[in-house]
Amino acid sequence: MNVNRVLLIVFLMGIMMITGCWNRRELSELSIVSAIGIDKLQDDEYLISFQIINPSEVAGKSPSGGAGGYSLPVNVYRGMGKTIREATLKASQQLPRKIYFSHVRLVVIGETLAQEGIQELFDFFERFFESRLNINVLVARNGDAESVISFLSPIEKVPGNSVVDQIKLTTYVWSSNVNTEMVDVIKMIVSEGKELSISGIKILGNPKIGGQQTNFRTSEPRAILAISGIAIFKDMKLVKWLDGDEAYGTVWTLNKMKSTMVSLDCQNKKNALDIVVLRSKTRVQAKVKGEKPSIYIDIKEESDVGEVRCGLDLSDPDEIMNIEKALAEKTKRMVLAAVKEAQKAKSDIFGFGEYVNMENPKTWKQLKDDWNTTFVEVPVNVTVTAYIRRTGLVTKPYFYKE
């Protein structure tokens, strides 16, 4: 091989290596969407709200906006159409830049739309190449998605990111809600034997104030966003909200309990003992006898003593055993309360049908067409084993008396 041929090959390889930016997209040409709200109008059209990031404000540059004012970190644009794609194209007529979906972290569904049904809602997101399937999904409780998307965060610059952080924090610290992503929704749509559950978000205060600068330029905002309850669906339609013990029981049954606090009665005092649950593992199993399924839930949890407001001697092993027993009983009550509410709604959000299918596929083929009705009568047995690992730096409170 002569030198000229070698040089030609090297030259051609060099050309191939420098063509990596042919499809680049400049920031100045894009309208970056951080969150999307989806509502249904009376004329059977979708109202789509896009939370568009203002890059100069998010980057931390000096306030702008003219006349000594401030420019907001995000702006909200809206589009209406028979489909999400049509609404998106109509919204683009209001913007000087192309709408860009790759940084969307949140989709909020209006409660009215959720009640009508959301089965056909996610085809656009699954099909569109710019969309990601790890987008968090919430339902706007007692309101519309547009108000949530228009809300300005008092702490985080980008409200959509702030809501996503709220979901993750409450899921890890309080565990009264479920973290549902787009891929989870799509899996449950095509699943046989499991219904959908999505956490809710609601506005505490005046929704109109939440979209104004004055709301977060005070030490005490007059309107805030809060993660609230779990929406349960039947045939992809919102049928019921779960709160309190039912919400905690749902998280436990779904094996999504990260950490929470359980208050127990102590020496005839209500809620005088706080137990912090640190770890929990749930195992669900189905058993079929004579074509009649039963569900067995086994929970093991580890906890610490968080606060004592009664004269309890934690150096006594018998007292620790009593606490463990009381914690196990309360956990069991919460799980059974959640199962009862789901059975009332005829919505198997726990996926018991999937466990029946794994245990006995032949029986499942006979039951799956009418599973929601059968689910109501399925007996559920719960066993909880609780452990107290630590009691804190003191074993007796300072007001303890022999």
C-alpha positions in Angstrom: 0.0 0.0 0.0 1.6 3.3 -1.1 1.7 6.5 1.0 -0.9 8.3 -1.0 -3.5 5.6 -0.4 -2.8 5.7 3.3 -3.2 9.4 3.5 -6.5 9.1 1.6 -7.8 6.6 4.1 -6.8 8.8 7.0 -8.4 11.8 5.4 -11.7 10.0 4.8 -11.8 8.7 8.4 -11.2 12.2 9.7 -14.1 13.6 7.7 -16.4 10.9 9.2 -15.4 11.8 12.7 -16.2 15.6 12.4 -19.8 15.1 11.2 -21.2 14.6 14.7 -23.0 17.9 15.0 -25.1 17.8 11.9 -28.4 17.7 13.8 -27.5 20.1 16.6 -30.1 22.3 18.2 -29.1 25.7 19.7 -30.6 26.8 23.0 -31.6 30.1 21.4 -33.8 28.2 19.0 -35.8 26.1 21.6 -38.7 26.6 24.0 -37.8 24.1 26.7 -40.8 22.6 28.4 -40.4 21.6 32.0 -44.0 20.5 32.8 -47.3 19.9 31.0 -50.9 20.1 32.2 -53.7 18.3 30.4 -57.4 19.3 30.9 -60.6 18.4 29.0 -62.9 21.1 27.8 -66.7 20.7 27.4 -66.5 20.5 23.6 -64.4 17.3 23.9 -61.2 19.2 23.2 -57.9 19.0 25.2 -56.5 22.1 26.8 -52.7 21.7 27.1 -50.7 24.0 29.3 -46.9 24.2 28.6 -44.6 25.5 31.3 -41.7 27.0 29.3 -38.4 27.8 31.0 -36.9 31.3 30.7 -33.2 30.3 30.3 -31.7 33.7 31.2 -33.6 33.8 34.6 -32.9 30.2 35.5 -29.2 30.7 34.7 -29.1 33.3 37.5 -28.5 36.5 35.5 -29.6 39.9 36.8 -33.4 40.5 36.9 -34.9 41.8 33.7 -38.3 42.6 32.4 -38.1 46.3 31.8 -39.2 49.3 33.9 -37.3 47.9 36.9 -39.4 44.8 37.1 -38.6 41.1 37.3 -38.8 38.5 34.6 -40.3 35.2 35.7 -38.3 31.9 35.5 -41.1 30.3 33.5 -44.0 31.3 31.3 -47.1 29.3 30.6 -48.5 28.9 27.0 -51.7 27.1 26.1 -53.1 25.2 23.1 -56.4 23.5 22.4 -57.1 20.7 20.0 -58.9 17.3 19.6 -55.5 15.6 20.2 -52.4 16.5 22.2 -50.4 16.8 19.0 -52.9 19.3 17.5 -52.9 21.4 20.8 -49.1 21.4 20.7 -49.0 22.7 17.1 -51.5 25.4 17.9 -49.5 26.5 21.0 -46.4 26.8 18.8 -48.1 29.6 17.0 -47.6 31.8 20.1 -43.9 31.1 20.5 -40.9 32.4 18.6 -39.0 29.1 19.3 -39.7 25.4 18.7 -41.4 23.6 21.6 -38.8 21.1 23.0 -40.0 18.1 25.1 -36.8 16.3 26.1 -36.6 18.1 29.5 -40.2 17.5 30.6 -40.3 16.1 34.1 -43.9 16.4 35.1 -47.4 15.8 33.5 -50.4 16.9 35.5 -53.9 15.6 34.6 -57.0 17.5 35.5 -59.4 15.7 37.8 -62.4 16.1 35.4 -60.3 14.4 32.6 -59.2 11.7 35.0 -62.8 10.9 35.8 -63.7 10.7 32.1 -60.8 8.3 31.3 -57.1 8.6 30.4 -56.6 5.4 28.4 -55.8 7.2 25.1 -53.9 10.0 26.7 -50.3 8.6 26.6 -50.0 7.5 23.0 -48.4 10.8 22.1 -45.8 10.6 24.8 -44.9 7.0 24.0 -44.7 7.7 20.3 -42.9 11.0 20.2 -39.1 10.6 20.0 -38.4 13.7 22.2 -40.5 12.4 25.1 -39.1 10.3 27.9 -41.0 7.6 29.8 -39.6 8.5 33.2 -41.8 11.6 33.4 -43.7 11.9 36.7 -47.5 11.8 36.5 -49.9 13.5 39.0 -53.7 14.2 39.2 -54.8 17.7 40.0 -57.1 17.1 43.0 -60.2 19.2 43.2 -59.1 21.4 40.4 -57.6 21.6 36.9 -54.1 21.0 35.6 -53.7 24.5 34.2 -53.8 26.1 37.7 -51.1 23.7 38.9 -48.8 24.3 35.8 -49.3 28.1 36.3 -48.2 27.9 39.9 -44.9 29.7 40.8 -42.6 28.0 43.4 -41.4 30.1 46.3 -38.1 28.1 46.7 -37.2 26.4 43.4 -36.8 28.5 40.3 -38.5 26.0 38.0 -41.9 25.0 39.5 -42.1 21.7 37.5 -38.8 20.6 39.0 -40.0 21.7 42.5 -43.1 19.5 42.3 -41.0 16.5 41.2 -38.7 17.0 44.2 -41.8 17.2 46.4 -43.0 13.8 45.1 -39.6 12.2 45.8 -39.3 13.8 49.2 -42.7 12.8 50.4 -42.3 9.3 49.0 -39.1 8.8 50.9 -39.9 10.6 54.2 -43.6 10.3 54.7 -44.6 7.5 52.2 -48.3 8.5 52.0 -48.2 8.6 48.2 -47.0 6.6 45.3 -44.4 7.8 42.8 -45.9 7.0 39.4 -44.0 7.6 36.2 -45.2 7.5 32.6 -43.8 4.0 32.0 -45.7 2.7 35.1 -49.0 4.1 33.7 -48.4 2.4 30.3 -47.5 -0.9 32.0 -50.7 -0.8 34.0 -52.8 0.1 30.9 -51.7 -3.1 29.1 -51.6 -5.2 32.3 -54.2 -7.9 33.1 -55.0 -8.0 36.8 -53.8 -4.5 38.0 -55.5 -1.1 38.0 -53.8 2.3 38.1 -53.0 4.4 41.1 -51.6 8.0 40.9 -50.8 10.5 43.6 -52.7 13.7 43.7 -51.6 17.4 44.0 -53.8 20.2 45.1 -53.5 24.0 45.7 -53.9 25.1 49.3 -55.2 28.7 49.1 -56.3 30.8 46.2 -55.3 29.3 42.8 -55.2 32.7 41.1 -52.7 34.0 43.6 -50.4 31.0 43.1 -49.5 32.2 39.6 -48.5 35.7 40.7 -45.1 37.0 41.8 -46.5 38.5 44.9 -47.2 35.0 46.3 -43.5 34.1 46.6 -42.2 37.5 47.5 -43.6 37.2 51.0 -42.3 35.3 54.0 -45.7 33.4 54.2 -47.1 32.4 50.8 -50.9 32.7 50.6 -51.1 29.7 48.2 -48.9 26.5 48.1 -48.9 23.2 46.3 -49.2 20.0 48.4 -49.0 16.3 47.4 -52.4 15.0 48.5 -53.8 11.5 48.6 -53.8 8.6 46.1 -56.2 8.5 43.1 -57.3 5.0 42.3 -58.7 4.1 38.8 -61.0 1.5 37.4 -60.8 0.9 33.7 -58.5 3.9 33.5 -61.2 6.2 35.1 -60.7 7.9 38.4 -63.2 6.4 40.9 -61.9 7.2 44.4 -59.4 9.1 46.5 -57.5 7.4 49.3 -56.2 9.4 52.3 -54.8 8.7 55.8 -54.6 5.1 56.9 -55.9 3.8 53.5 -53.1 5.7 51.7 -50.4 4.3 54.0 -51.9 0.8 53.7 -51.7 1.1 49.9 -48.1 2.1 50.0 -47.3 -0.8 52.3 -49.2 -3.4 50.2 -47.5 -2.2 47.0 -44.1 -2.7 48.7 -43.2 1.0 48.3 -42.9 2.0 51.9 -39.6 3.8 52.4 -40.0 5.6 55.7 -42.9 7.0 57.7 -44.0 7.7 61.3 -46.7 5.7 63.1 -48.3 7.1 66.3 -49.4 4.6 69.0 -51.4 4.9 72.2 -49.4 4.7 75.4 -50.7 4.4 79.0 -54.2 5.5 78.1 -52.9 8.5 76.2 -53.8 8.8 72.5 -50.9 9.0 70.0 -48.4 9.4 72.8 -45.7 7.3 71.2 -44.1 8.0 67.8 -42.4 5.2 65.9 -40.3 6.0 62.9 -40.4 3.2 60.3 -37.0 3.0 58.6 -37.3 -0.2 56.4 -40.1 -2.3 55.3 -40.4 -5.3 53.0 -43.8 -6.7 51.7 -44.2 -10.1 50.1 -47.5 -10.9 48.4 -48.5 -14.4 47.4 -51.7 -15.9 45.9 -53.0 -19.4 46.7 -55.8 -21.1 44.7 -58.0 -23.9 46.1 -60.8 -25.2 44.1 -60.6 -22.2 41.7 -61.0 -19.8 44.6 -58.0 -17.6 45.1 -56.8 -16.2 48.4 -54.2 -13.5 49.0 -51.5 -13.6 51.7 -49.5 -10.5 52.6 -46.4 -10.7 54.7 -44.7 -7.5 56.0 -41.5 -7.2 57.9 -40.6 -3.7 59.2 -37.8 -2.2 61.2 -38.3 1.0 63.3 -36.9 3.4 65.8 -38.6 5.1 68.7 -39.0 8.7 67.6 -40.7 10.5 70.6 -42.2 9.4 73.9 -44.9 11.5 75.7 -45.8 9.0 78.4 -43.9 7.5 81.3 -42.5 4.4 79.5 -39.4 2.6 80.5 -37.7 1.5 77.3 -35.0 -0.4 79.1 -37.6 -3.1 79.8 -37.6 -5.8 77.1 -41.3 -6.5 77.8 -42.1 -2.9 76.9 -40.2 -3.1 73.6 -42.1 -6.3 72.8 -45.4 -4.6 73.5 -44.5 -1.7 71.2 -43.6 -4.1 68.4 -46.9 -5.9 68.8 -48.9 -2.6 68.8 -46.9 -1.4 65.7 -47.6 -4.7 63.9 -51.3 -4.5 64.7 -51.7 -0.9 63.5 -49.8 -1.7 60.3 -52.1 -4.6 59.7 -55.2 -2.4 60.2 -54.0 0.1 57.7 -53.3 -2.5 55.1 -56.7 -4.1 55.6 -58.3 -0.7 55.4 -56.7 0.0 52.1 -57.7 -3.4 50.7 -61.3 -2.8 51.9 -61.5 0.6 50.1 -60.1 -0.9 46.9 -62.6 -3.7 47.0 -65.4 -1.3 47.5 -64.3 0.5 44.4 -63.8 -2.8 42.5 -60.3 -1.7 41.6 -57.4 -4.1 42.0 -54.7 -1.4 42.4 -52.5 -4.0 44.2 -52.1 -6.4 41.3 -53.6 -9.4 43.1 -54.8 -10.7 39.8 -51.2 -10.8 38.6 -50.2 -13.0 41.6 -53.2 -15.3 40.8 -52.0 -15.6 37.2 -48.5 -16.5 38.4 -49.8 -19.1 40.9 -52.4 -20.7 38.6 -52.6 -19.5 35.0 -55.4 -21.9 34.2 -57.6 -20.5 37.0 -56.7 -16.9 36.0 -58.0 -17.5 32.4 -61.4 -18.3 33.9 -61.4 -15.3 36.2 -59.7 -12.5 34.3 -62.7 -11.3 32.3 -64.7 -10.6 35.5 -61.8 -10.1 37.9 -62.9 -6.8 39.3 -66.1 -8.5 40.6 -64.2 -11.5 41.9 -61.6 -9.2 43.5 -64.3 -7.9 45.8 -64.8 -11.3 47.5 -61.2 -12.5 47.6 -60.1 -13.1 51.2 -56.9 -11.3 52.2 -54.7 -12.5 55.1 -52.1 -10.1 56.5 -49.1 -11.0 58.7 -46.9 -8.2 60.1 -43.6 -8.7 62.0 -42.3 -5.5 63.5 -38.9 -4.8 65.1 -37.7 -1.9 67.3 -34.0 -1.4 66.5 -33.2 1.7 68.5 -34.8 3.7 71.3 -32.7 6.9 71.0 -30.2 8.3 73.4 -32.4 7.8 76.5 -34.4 4.8 77.7 -36.5 6.7 80.2 -38.1 10.2 79.6 -37.2 12.9 82.1 -40.8 12.8 83.5 -40.7 9.0 84.1 -41.8 7.8 87.5 -41.4 4.4 89.0 
